[in-house]
Amino acid sequence: MNANLQIKSFEEYKEKYAKSIEDPAGFWGEIAEEFVWQKKWDTVVEWNFDEPKIEWFKGAKLNITENALDRHLEKRGNKIALIWEPNDPKENVIRFTYQELHNRVCQFANGLKAKGIQKGDRVCIYMPMIPELMIAVLACARIGAIHSVIFAGFSATAVADRVNDAQAKMIITADGLNRGAKQIPLKRVIDEALELCTSVETVIVHDCLGWMPTMVEDRDCWWHDVVKDQSIVCPAEPMDAEDMLFILYTSGSTGKPKGVVHTCGGYMVYTAYTFQNVYQYEASDIYWCTADIGWITGHSYIVYGPLLSGATTVMFEGIPTYPDPGRFWQIIDKHSVTQFLTAPTAIRSLMAFGEDHVLSYSLDSLKVLGTVGEPINEEAWKWYYLHVGKERCPITDNWWQTETGGIMISGIGNLSPMKPTYAGYPMPGIHPVLLDQEGKEIQEANVEGYLCIKAPWPSMLRTTYGDHERCRINYFSHYKGYYFTGDGAKRDEDGMYRIIGRIDDVINVSGHRFGTAEIENAINTNSHVIESAVVGYPHPVKGQSIYAFVVMDGAVEDEAMSKGEIVETVVAEIGKIALPEKIQFVTGLPKTRSGKIMRRILRKVAEGDTSNLGDTSTLLDPLVVDEIVANAL
């Protein structure tokens, strides 16, 4: 943790912010001096948003693990780096010091090299939330292999899509995982996925549950055999600042997941800087983010941001309601957690169980609360502030994306003003603007517009893997000279931003983003489905749920059975996290004469707002809308 990186007052924030906009190269160059570089950069930043081409710390050489592990060893080698809390509270907590974590990472990195993994190879990781997941991520970074973590809730088909897109040479997995009262067979999912993949040469399996899964000869090997007899010394591979660090897949508007690419230098600088400032982390603090490392929040604010800052980071295997809804609060008291980051979905689900589960715990160690994944509603904000923070802990409501790499708009610890439902202020170096439909910047306060970013920041995506044109079209083609976030927002008279939500064809379920096309493609693989359209609608716990309008190939005789088959199809293609909550069978979909589905109308139907559907007379078949409205669920 470097005091030079940390803002100490709101006045200092305003000064730093002004400097970062006026002189971004000077600002970020100064921040970057706090890290270990094998070779310094030639230029801080070169960019254009037309191609797009963005380069930070050009010409520099580094390895992110030297900054996350090695540089801490002399002064804090015996400090706890990782506290692992198991799914079952009766099982033992595991702690790793920085020295122990360094040793394990180097040992596994040597094991990867022994299995033929080299700089630039892609390695997919499909694992439980156990320490070995973090070790695998860091070991890949240590030797310059590109990690791609796949959330261990995705189906075999979804895993295969990601493995094939990355052309991964190796998969790292486990026999199974614990999730609350359930145990899920991960290795079986991988075996099924690999029937559709040709690039994978090796599968490393961690023995997590003591099961004995089928092991394919000459392909599958046990983690403990891979690390056996390996040295705990592994030189860090020199990486160019713009070399790929990882690929993380997010749902695409075309139905095909897109691999967001993050690079080494800029991502390192930005995640550490935002972690230290948003959470005002101090050397003795215990920080806990409840996300899964399968998502960007876990990458940036469980693994890299905290370790780069020399922090103690908590990693939790389980779920918030097992064995009872007081589990989060029990862990906070048990480990004296000082900074706590979770999702609005988790808060809303725990609210439903009443206050007794939270009031049983003191929570007096807490200093800063955070929320991430979606905008938080006012009721959940107030409950969190009152019952968890005891009206003394600030809530930092983070807005950012997989593509941005790190927090973009947020409160800053206890330094900045708070306003329920408002994310807060842009981080230093972030230049957000609101645009109207014509692409003109909105200067007035309290006017909604499209949230765009006017200039580059170090941790932004560089491309979508193997398809740079897709990156350009998705993020840089809507308004020339701007990064397009796909979110609507408004800004108040004090400069605080409130995120309204998605304005493109993306549904945010419990903080997980799904392209409508991806879910529709899954539904349409059912042999009886002719066509489908899905939209999001408000859900009291998840934020949004999925409503599917489905055209079948004939009369539906048994609705329950047909819905069950569609649900099974979605689970098989994507996973349970993408299940449609409502399925309405329709004879047709509202389309323009050019064949475009009018999702605006379907959204209103799903939301129960059918009094003002607008002019439907120009549709190909206006009567379809009347039928859909009459039979709405």
N, C-alpha and C positions, 0 to 999 in steps of 0.2 A: 504494500500500500504506500503510495507516494503522496505526501502532503502537497507537493507542488502541483498535482493534478486537480486538487479539490477546491471548489468554490466555497467560500466561508460566509457569504452574506448575499442577500438579494441584490444589493447595490453592486457587489462584485460581479454577480451574474450578468447584470445589465451592461456593465463595462466590458466583460469578456465577450458577451454576445455581440455587442457593437463592433468590437475588434475583429471577431471571427467573420463577420459579414464584409467588413471593409478590406480586410487583409487575410483571407483564408489560408494562403500559403504560409504567411508568417505565424498565424495562430497555430495551425496544425504542426508546423515544423517545430515549434517550441514544445508542444505536447509530446511529439515523437521522440524528442531528445531524452525523455525519461526512460526509454526502453533500451534493450541491448540489441545492437545491430552488428552483424558480422562485417558489413560494409555500409556506409552511410549513403543516402540517396543523392542523385544528381539534381533532380527537381522534385518539389513537393507534390505538385499536381499539374497534369495536362488533361484537357477534356474537351469534348464536344458532345452535345446531346442529339446530333443529327444521325451519326452512324449507328449507335452511340459508341464512343470510345472514351473510357475513363481510366486514368492511371494515377495512382497515388504512390509517392515515395519511389519514383522511377529510378531504377539502377541500384536500389538497396538490396542487400542480402540479409536474411535473418532465418531463424526457425522459431515459430511461435511457442514451442515447448520449452526452449531455453528461457523465454520470458515468463512462462507459466510455472516452470519448475526449477530449473537450474539456478536462476539468479536469486532465488529465495534461500538456497541451501545453506549458505554461509551464516546468515543472520537468523533465519527462522526454519532451519531444517527439521527441528523438533516440534515445530508448531503443527497443530492438527489442520490438515488441508481439507479432508473429507470426513464427514460423519454420515455413515449409512444407517438409516433406520429401516428395519425389515417390515414386511407386510403384517406379520404377526407380532404383536407387542411382547409376546412371551419369548421370542427369539432374541439372540444377542445382537446388540449394536456393534458395527465394525467401524473402527477409526483408522485413518491413515495419516501419518505425518507427511510433510512435504518430501522428506527423504525417502520414506517408504513408498509413497506414490511414484516418485521419480524412479526408484529401483524397479517397481512393477512395470512401469511404462517401458523402460529400457529393455527389460527382460522379454516382454511380449513383442516389442519392436524387433528384437533379434530373432524371435520365433517367426515373425512375419517374413523377415528376410530369408530365413532358412527355408520357408515355403515358397520362395521365388518372388515375393512381392518387392517391387522396385518403385523408385520415384515416378510419379505420374500414373501408376496403376490405380484403378478404381476398386474400392473395397466396400461392399454393402454390409451394414450392421443391422441385425434384426434381433434385438435382445431385450430382456427384462430390465427394469430399473435397478440394476445391481452394480457394484463398483467396477466389475469387469467391462461394463458398457463404457464408462468414462475412460478406463485404461485402454480399451480398444481404439477409441476416438483419438486419444493423445498419442498412442503408439503409431497410428497411421500418420499423424502430423509429424511425428519425430523423424520418420524415414521418407517423408515427401509423398506418401501414398494419399490419394484423394478419398476421404471418407464420405459415404452417403448413408446416413442413418435412416432406416425405415421404421416408422412407428409400429410396435409389435401388436397392432390391432387390425392391421391391414390383411386382406385375404391373400391367398396364393396368387390369384390373377393380378391383383394390384402390386404385389411384390415382384412378380415376373415382369410387369410393364416397366418398373423402375430399374430392375437389374438389366433388362435388355437395352433400355435407353442409355444407361451408363456403360454398357458393355463391361460389367464388373468381372474381375478375374477371381474374386474370392467373396464368400459370404461368411460372416461371423454370427453365430446364433447360440441358442441354448436348448436343452432338451425341452424345457417348458418354463412357464412363469406363474407366479402367484399374483392374483388380482382379487383382493377381498377374499371371499369364500371359494372362489373358483381357481382352478389350475388349467392353464391353456397350453396345449402341445405345440410349441413353436417349431421344433424340428420337423414335425409332420407337415406343417404349412410350407416350410422350405423345400422339402422333398417334392411336394406337389407343384410348387412354383418352378422348380428346376426341370420339370418335364417340358416346360415351355422356353427354357433358356439354353444357350449353347456356349456362352462365354466363360462360365464359372468352372474353374479347375479344382478349387479347394473349398471345403466347408469346414470351419472350425466350430466345434460344439462345446459350450461350457456346461459342465454337470451341475445344474442348479437344483433340480428336484430329486436326483437319484434315480430317475427313470432310465431305462435302457432302450433308447430309440434305435431304429434300424440305421446301421452305419454302412454307407456304400464304400466298398473297397477301392483304394487308390484315389478317393475323392474326399471322404470324411475323416476327420481326426479330432481327438479330444483336446480341449484347451490345455489340460494339465500335462499332456504329452508334448504339446508344442513348446511350453515354457521350460520343460524339464532340462536341466543342465545348461540353460542359456545364461549368458553373462548379464549382470545388472549394469554393465557399462555399454552404452550405445551412442556413438557420436551423432549429434543432431545434423541432419541433412541440410546443407545450405540451400535456401529457397529464395527465389526472386520475390520482391514485394508483391508482384502481380501474378505469381504462380498460383494455381488453384489450391485452395485449402480444403473446401468441401463442396459437394452438390447436395442440395436439399430439395426434394420434390414437393411441389404444391399443385393444387388442382388447376387445370387449364380450361379456358373457355371452349376449346375444341374437343374436350373430352379426354385428351391425352395429357397425362401429368407433365408439367414442365420442370426441368431441373434448373433451379436457381443456383448460379455459381458465385461463390464468395472466395476472395483471394486473401493472401497471408498478411500483408503489411497493414493496409488500411483497416481491415476487420479487427486486427489486434489492437490498434491504437484506439479505435472508436468504442469497442465493447468495454475495454478497461476504463476509459474516460467516463462513459455514461454510467457504468456500474458504480464507480466511486462517487459520482455527483448525485445521481438520482437517489441513491440509498444512503449517502453521507456516511459511508463505511469507515469505521475506526478499527485500529489494529486488534482490539480485544473482542470485537463483535462476532456473533454467530448468525450467519445469513442463511435463509431457507427460501428457495423457490420450489413450488409444488408441481411445476410443469414436468412433462416427460421429455427426455433428451431427443426423442423422435421428432420434436417440433423445434422451431428456431429459438423459442424462449429458453429451452433446455440447453441448446448449444451456447447461446450468448450469455445466459445468466444463471446457469448451474455450473457449466464447465469453464469456458474461456474467461469471461469477465471477472468472476471471483478469483480464479487461480492466477490470472495475470496481475491481480491486485494483492496477492498474498493473503487472501481471505480464508476463513473457514466456511465451507459450503456444505449444507445438509442435502442429502439425496434420499428420497423416500420411495420405497418399493410399492406401497399400497395405495388405497383409495380413501377419501375423506370420511366415509361412513362405516368403515370396518375396523374393529369389531363393533363400534358404535359411532354415532355422529359427533362424539367428542374427541375423535382421534387427532385431528389437527392441533387442537388446543392442548391435548395431553403431550404431544411432541414438543410444542413450543415451551411448555413449562419444564419438561424433562431435560431439554438441551439449553435452556435459557436463551432462546432465539431472540435476536434483537431486530432483525429486518425480515419481514415476511411478505412474500409475493405469491398471489394466487389468482384464480380466474373468477370473474363475476358469476359464472355458472356454478362454481363450487360454493360461493357465498350464498347464492339464492337457494341451492339445494339444502344447505345446512340451516338456513332460516326456516325452512319448512318443518324442521324438527323442534322448533321452539328455542327459547333462551336457556333452558336448564342445562343443556349439554355444554354451553360455552361458559355459563356463570359458575360452573363447578371448578373452574381453573382460574388462577390469579392473573396470568398473562402480563405480569408486571415487568418482565424483562424487555418487552417490545418497545422499540423506539420509532420505527417507520413501517407503515403498511403499504403494500402495492397491489394494483390490479392490472391484469394484462389479458389480451385475447379478443376483447370486444369492448365497446363503451359500457360503462356501468350505470345502471338506472339509479334514480335518486333513493328509492326505498332500500335497495341493497347497500348503497353507499352509507346511508345513515345508520343502518344496522351494524355494519362493519365498524364504523367510526365509534358508535356508542358501546357495543357489546364486546368487540375484540380490542379496539384501541383505547377504550375507557375515556374517550373524549380528550386524550392527550397525545395520540400518535397521528401525525399527518398521513394522509392517503395520497400516494403518488399513482395517478391513473395514467398508465403508459399507453401511448399510441405509437405503433410501429408495425412492420410487416416482415414476413420472411425475406422479401426483396430488399428491405432497408438494412438488414443485418443487426441493427441496434435501435434503442429507444430514440424516437424523433421528437415527440412532444410529450411533456410530463411535468408534474410538480417536481421540485428539487428538495428532497428531504423535508426538513422543517423550515426551510428558508423562504419559500415562495407562498403567496396566498393560495388558498384552496377554495374551490367552488364545486359543489356536487354536480356530477355529470359533465364537467369540463375537464379535459385531459390536462390542460395547463399551458405552459409556454414552450416554444421551440428550444431544443438544446442548442448550445453554442455550435455554430457551424451549419445549422439547419435554416434554410431560407424558404419557409412555406408561403404560398400565396393562394388566394381564392380566385377562381376564374368563373366568369359567366359562360353561357353556352357559346358565345362568339369568341371566347378566349381572351376577353378583356379582364384585367385585374380589378377585383372589387376592393375598393378602398374603405367603404362605409362599414360601420360596426353592425353586428346582429343581422347580417344578410347571408343567406346560405349560398354556397358556391361549390365548385369542384376543387378539392384540395390537391394542389400540385406543388412540386418543389422546383425552385428556380436555379439551383446550383448544386454541384456534386458534394457529397460528403464521403469520408473515407471508407465506410463499411457498406456502401451501396452495391447491389448486384452488378456484375460486369457483363454477363450474358446469360442466355439460357442454353444449357449444355447441348452442343451439337446443332444448334439452330439459332444463330444470332439474329436472323431476320424476325423470328418470333419475339425475341426480346425487344427489338426496335418497335414492332407493331403494337405489342401489348403495353409498353410503358412510355414510349417516346414519340408516337405518331399522332396522338390525339390533339396535342397542342404543341406547335413547334417551339423548341427551346425549353420545354418543361418535362420533368418526370411526372407522369400521371399516376396517382395513387389508386384511383377507382373508388375513393371515398368522398362523400359530401361532408362539408363542415361549415361552421360559422365561427366568427371571431367577435368577442365582445369589445366594449370600449377600452378595456384595460389590456387588450392584446392576448387574452386567453382564448384558446381554441376548444370548441366543442365538436366532437366527431359525430356526425349524424348516422353514418353507416354506408353500406355499399350502394353504388349507383350503377354497377355493371352486373352481369349475370353470375354473381357469386353469392352463395348462401353461407352464413356464418353460424354453424351449429356448435354450441359450447366452445367457441373460440377456434374451431377447426373450419377452415374454408374449403368449400366444395364448389367447383364450377357446375352450373346447371347441366351443361352438356355431358359431363362425366357421369352424373347420375342417370340422365336420360339414356345414354348409351348402354348403361348397365341394364336398365329396365327393358330396353328394346331388344336385348339378346334373348329375352323370353320368346319362345316360338309363337305364342298366341298374341303377342303385342304387335300392333301395326305401327303405333306412334305414341309418343308421350311428351309431356312438358312438365317440368317441376319448377316450383317457386318456393321462396321462403315466406313464412308468416310468423308473427310474434309468438314466443313461448315464454311462460313466466319463469322458467328455470334456465333453459338452454339459450335464451336470447332469441333464437330462431329455430323453427322446425321445418321439415320438408313436407310439402303438399304436392302429390303427384296426380296429374290428370292423364288418364290412360285410355287410348283407343284400342279395343280388342278386335280380333279377326271374326267375331260373331257375337251372338247374344251371350251374356254372362249368366250362366245358370246357377252357379254356386259362387257368390261374391267372396265369401270367406276363404274358400279354397283358392280362388284366383288371386286374391290379395296375398295369401300365404305364399304362393308360388313366386309372385313378384318380389316379395320381401326376401325369399331365399335367393333369388337371382342377384339382388343388390348386395346381399351379404357375401355371396360367392365372388362377385366381381370387385367389390370395394372393401366391404367389412361392415360390422354392425353400426359403426359410428355414422354411416350415411343412410340409415334406414328412413324411408318415408313414414311419417307419423300418420298421415292421411292419404288414402288412395281413392280417387273418385273415377269411376268408369264413365266415359263420355263417348258420344258417337262421332264427335269431331272437335277440333281445336279452333279457337278464333284466329284467323289468318288474314293478312292483307292480301290483295290481289296478286302480289308478287310472291306469296307463299310464306312470308315471315310470320311466325307465331307472335301474337300480341300478349306478351307476358304481363304487361301493365294491367290488362283486364283480369288475367288469372290471379295476379297478386291481390287485387281488390276483392275478388271472390274468396280467396283463401283467408283474407283478413276480416271477412264479413262486412265489407264496406261496398255494398252493391247499389247504393242509392245514386252514385254519380260515376257511371262507367264511361262517360264521355260519348262521343259520336261513334256508334258502331255500324252506321249505315254503309260505310265505305268498305267494310269487311267482305271477304269472299262469300261468307254465309252468315249473315247477322243472326239468324235464328239459333245458331249453335250457342250463342251467348245466353239466350233465354233459357235454353235447356240446362246449361251448366249452372246458372244461377238457381234455377228451380230445384236442382238436385244437390246443391252444395252441402258439404258435410259440416 
